[in-house]
């Protein structure tokens, strides 16, 4: 009877331990994956919804209007120092519009300004540059055709 002593775990306890270790490892891996995918999935993005320049041909004075929509999932930071501008330096007599409001994901914001020296039918280039709360920036370029009032 000396050889009947077995050392080790019973098969049932070994299986339960393996299942517990596997579940714990799966929870850790899932936590890391979902944390990384949430960070990597953030995408700051805006689009120009509409842009108009309406001009009085008698005076050359125009009203410029632009609507910007935040289509991403990161808000536009109104305090981004080097960005947040609608550059109108090549539009009519020139100028710019500072974006001083926060634009949250899904939100739309409109900006208007008066311009002088506009010509009906002329196509003017402009750029929109914004900074986001995650530190990234986006610049969009478009054109606007001056139309009759």
Secondary structure, 3 states (H helix, E strand, C coil): CHHHCCCCCCHHHHHHHHHHHHHHHHHHHHHHHHHHHHHHCCCCCEEEEEEEEEECCCCCCEEEEEEEEECCCCCECCCCCCCCEEECCCCCCCCEEECCCCECCCCEEEEEEEECCCCCCCEEEEEEEEEECCCCEEEEEEEEEEEEC
